[in-house]
Amino acid sequence: MSSINNRTADRIVHSVRTTDRQALIVGVASVVCLLGAFVGFLAGSSLTAVFVAGFLLVVSYGWYARQALTAKGLTFLATVSTLLTMGLIIVFVLREALPAIRYMGLIDLISYTNEPMWNTGGEQIYSLAPALVGTVIETLLAVAIAGPLGVAGALFISEVAPGWLREILKPGIEILAGIPSIVFGYLGLVVLNPYFSSSSAFGLPGLGSLFAVGLVVGVMALPTVVSVAEDAISSVPESMKQGSLALGATDWQTMTGITMPAAFSGISAAVLLGVGRAVGETMAATVILGNVTELPTPVFDVFDNTITLTSLIASQYGNASGLHVNALFAAGAVLFVTVMVISVVSQMIEHRMVRRLGGKQ
């Protein structure tokens, strides 16, 4: 009896070892195929398709033999590939921006001491100060619109609106979030720009203003903020709200004292998405603004016309060459750093708020 058990145990151990070897072979083969496809893509080789086909065959076999282990391996490869892709993009953008940084100097590149600030012919001058100012003003205006209105809309849908109205508003807002930005930009061009230039209250001398762009981008970001914030508010446990109401708090006190703090991380993520939409918006800003590479006068005049980092790249990249291209890549690098700083600061604020809500100082 003991010999039969030993033989059974030996078979199980042998089967496990064989399966582990097969899994290791599949994993190594898939990594080799991916690396070969990547190198072939960089080299412009026709063997890229062969490596891609090999990767698909290896994954198909692994999925047939060990589905769970193959799924884990694929998720790991997807994560690593994403990080590597982002890293390569960052390296490429910084490498292309380096000649412009060396030519202008980092301080002159982002300052407004040069006059003119942007000159692509003759003595080339590339100052990103107008684009930086335009991006900051546009973002602040858009967040001032999308932030409060988005959170208020999310509170109404989640806590105030009856069920039948919620079933209509929620899908409608998500549909609005999918409207292409060029549609909003065109509406701003044909509706807002003529209104601001012809209205007696504004009387702007020309078409295009930062206020119009901020208004349009704020409306564009509003559905995203509402949808994400509403999901965060709806995820607050009902027991917390009922406990507050049982202690005598009103509905408004419960929303402001219990629901909002408990959903703060999700609400901050929603506002952050709105900020990212505003900072990275391209087509609406390109269509509405007049591609003026000068600072507003005065610099805080939201009704003046200038340019943003994204619209600068979109409007001039087609005609750029040489150092001009490097300057546009420098604008992209500054945009990347700006978004990264916003993300880090928001994460710090969220972490501090979570610690305070958890009773830690």
Backbone hydrogen bonds, N-H to C=O, Kabsch-Sander energy under -0.5 kcal/mol:
donor,donor_aa,acceptor,acceptor_aa,energy
5,N,1,M,-2.0
6,N,2,S,-2.2
7,R,3,S,-2.4
8,T,4,I,-2.4
9,A,5,N,-2.5
10,D,6,N,-2.6
11,R,7,R,-2.4
12,I,8,T,-2.4
13,V,9,A,-2.6
14,H,10,D,-2.7
15,S,11,R,-2.8
16,V,12,I,-2.5
17,R,13,V,-2.5
18,T,14,H,-2.5
19,T,15,S,-2.5
20,D,16,V,-2.6
21,R,17,R,-2.4
22,Q,18,T,-2.4
23,A,19,T,-2.6
24,L,20,D,-2.4
25,I,21,R,-2.6
26,V,22,Q,-2.7
27,G,23,A,-2.5
28,V,24,L,-2.6
29,A,25,I,-2.7
30,S,26,V,-2.4
31,V,27,G,-2.1
32,V,28,V,-2.5
33,C,29,A,-2.4
34,L,30,S,-2.2
35,L,31,V,-2.7
36,G,32,V,-2.6
37,A,33,C,-2.4
38,F,34,L,-2.4
39,V,35,L,-2.8
40,G,36,G,-2.6
41,F,37,A,-2.1
42,L,38,F,-2.3
43,A,39,V,-2.2
44,G,40,G,-0.7
44,G,41,F,-0.6
45,S,40,G,-2.7
48,T,45,S,-1.1
49,A,46,S,-0.8
51,F,47,L,-2.2
52,V,48,T,-2.3
53,A,49,A,-2.5
54,G,50,V,-2.5
55,F,51,F,-2.4
56,L,52,V,-2.2
57,L,53,A,-2.2
58,V,54,G,-2.6
59,V,55,F,-2.6
60,S,56,L,-2.2
61,Y,57,L,-2.4
62,G,58,V,-2.6
63,W,59,V,-2.8
64,Y,60,S,-1.7
65,A,61,Y,-2.7
66,R,62,G,-2.9
70,T,66,R,-2.2
71,A,67,Q,-2.4
72,K,68,A,-2.0
73,G,69,L,-2.2
74,L,70,T,-2.6
75,T,71,A,-2.2
76,F,72,K,-2.1
77,L,73,G,-2.6
78,A,74,L,-2.6
79,T,75,T,-2.1
80,V,76,F,-2.5
81,S,77,L,-2.8
82,T,78,A,-2.2
83,L,79,T,-2.2
84,L,80,V,-2.7
85,T,81,S,-2.7
86,M,82,T,-2.5
87,G,83,L,-2.4
88,L,84,L,-2.6
89,I,85,T,-2.3
90,I,86,M,-2.3
91,V,87,G,-2.4
92,F,88,L,-2.6
93,V,89,I,-2.6
94,L,90,I,-2.5
95,R,91,V,-2.4
96,E,92,F,-2.3
97,A,93,V,-1.8
98,L,94,L,-1.2
101,I,97,A,-1.9
102,R,98,L,-2.6
103,Y,99,P,-2.1
104,M,100,A,-2.6
105,G,101,I,-2.5
109,L,105,G,-2.0
110,I,106,L,-1.0
110,I,107,I,-0.7
111,S,107,I,-0.8
119,N,125,I,-3.0
124,Q,122,G,-1.2
125,I,119,N,-1.9
127,S,117,M,-2.8
128,L,109,L,-3.8
128,L,126,Y,-0.5
129,A,111,S,-0.6
132,L,128,L,-2.6
133,V,129,A,-2.7
134,G,130,P,-2.7
135,T,131,A,-2.3
136,V,132,L,-2.5
137,I,133,V,-2.6
138,E,134,G,-2.5
139,T,135,T,-2.4
140,L,136,V,-2.6
141,L,137,I,-2.4
142,A,138,E,-2.4
143,V,139,T,-2.8
144,A,140,L,-2.3
145,I,141,L,-1.1
146,A,142,A,-3.4
147,G,143,V,-2.6
149,L,145,I,-1.2
150,G,146,A,-1.7
151,V,147,G,-2.4
152,A,148,P,-2.5
153,G,149,L,-2.6
154,A,150,G,-2.2
155,L,151,V,-2.4
156,F,152,A,-2.3
157,I,153,G,-2.4
158,S,154,A,-2.4
159,E,155,L,-2.9
160,V,155,L,-0.8
160,V,156,F,-1.4
161,A,156,F,-3.7
166,R,162,P,-2.3
167,E,163,G,-2.0
168,I,164,W,-0.6
168,I,165,L,-0.6
169,L,165,L,-2.8
170,K,166,R,-2.2
172,G,168,I,-1.5
173,I,169,L,-2.6
174,E,170,K,-1.8
175,I,171,P,-2.0
176,L,172,G,-1.9
177,A,173,I,-1.6
178,G,175,I,-1.2
179,I,176,L,-1.4
183,V,180,P,-1.0
184,F,180,P,-1.0
185,G,181,S,-2.6
186,Y,182,I,-2.4
187,L,183,V,-2.1
188,G,184,F,-2.4
189,L,185,G,-2.0
190,V,186,Y,-2.5
191,V,187,L,-1.9
192,L,187,L,-0.8
193,N,188,G,-2.5
195,Y,191,V,-1.4
196,F,192,L,-2.9
197,S,193,N,-1.8
198,S,194,P,-1.7
199,S,195,Y,-2.5
203,G,199,S,-1.8
204,L,196,F,-2.1
210,L,304,D,-2.1
211,F,302,V,-1.9
213,V,209,S,-1.7
214,G,210,L,-3.0
215,L,211,F,-2.4
216,V,212,A,-2.3
217,V,213,V,-3.0
218,G,214,G,-2.2
219,V,215,L,-2.0
220,M,216,V,-2.2
221,A,217,V,-2.5
222,L,218,G,-1.2
225,V,221,A,-2.2
226,V,222,L,-2.6
227,S,223,P,-2.5
228,V,224,T,-2.4
229,A,225,V,-2.4
230,E,226,V,-2.3
231,D,227,S,-1.8
232,A,228,V,-1.9
233,I,229,A,-2.5
234,S,230,E,-2.5
235,S,231,D,-1.0
236,V,233,I,-1.4
240,M,237,P,-0.8
241,K,237,P,-1.0
242,Q,238,E,-2.7
243,G,239,S,-2.2
244,S,240,M,-1.8
245,L,241,K,-2.3
246,A,242,Q,-2.3
247,L,243,G,-1.2
248,G,245,L,-1.4
249,A,244,S,-1.9
254,T,250,T,-2.3
255,M,251,D,-2.3
256,T,252,W,-2.5
257,G,253,Q,-2.4
258,I,254,T,-2.1
259,T,254,T,-2.4
260,M,255,M,-2.7
262,A,258,I,-2.0
263,A,259,T,-1.9
264,F,261,P,-1.2
267,I,263,A,-2.5
268,S,264,F,-3.1
269,A,265,S,-1.8
270,A,266,G,-1.9
271,V,267,I,-2.5
272,L,268,S,-2.4
273,L,269,A,-2.1
274,G,270,A,-1.7
275,V,271,V,-2.4
276,G,272,L,-2.8
277,R,273,L,-2.2
278,A,274,G,-2.1
279,V,275,V,-3.0
280,G,276,G,-2.2
281,E,277,R,-0.6
281,E,278,A,-0.6
286,T,282,T,-2.6
287,V,283,M,-2.5
288,I,284,A,-2.3
289,L,285,A,-2.2
292,V,306,T,-0.8
293,T,291,N,-0.7
294,E,292,V,-1.1
301,D,298,P,-2.0
302,V,300,F,-0.9
304,D,301,D,-1.2
309,L,131,A,-0.7
312,L,308,T,-2.3
313,I,309,L,-1.7
314,A,310,T,-2.5
315,S,311,S,-2.3
316,Q,312,L,-1.3
317,Y,313,I,-1.8
319,N,316,Q,-0.7
320,A,317,Y,-0.9
324,H,321,S,-1.6
325,V,322,G,-0.7
326,N,322,G,-1.4
327,A,323,L,-2.2
328,L,324,H,-1.7
329,F,325,V,-2.1
330,A,326,N,-1.9
331,A,327,A,-1.8
332,G,328,L,-1.9
333,A,329,F,-2.3
334,V,330,A,-2.5
335,L,331,A,-2.2
336,F,332,G,-2.3
337,V,333,A,-2.4
338,T,334,V,-2.4
339,V,335,L,-2.3
340,M,336,F,-2.3
341,V,337,V,-2.5
342,I,338,T,-2.3
343,S,339,V,-2.3
344,V,340,M,-2.5
345,V,341,V,-2.6
346,S,342,I,-2.3
347,Q,343,S,-2.1
348,M,344,V,-2.1
349,I,345,V,-2.4
350,E,346,S,-2.6
351,H,347,Q,-2.5
352,R,348,M,-2.3
353,M,349,I,-2.4
354,V,350,E,-2.4
355,R,351,H,-2.1
356,R,352,R,-2.2
357,L,353,M,-2.5
358,G,354,V,-1.6
359,G,356,R,-1.4
360,K,355,R,-3.2
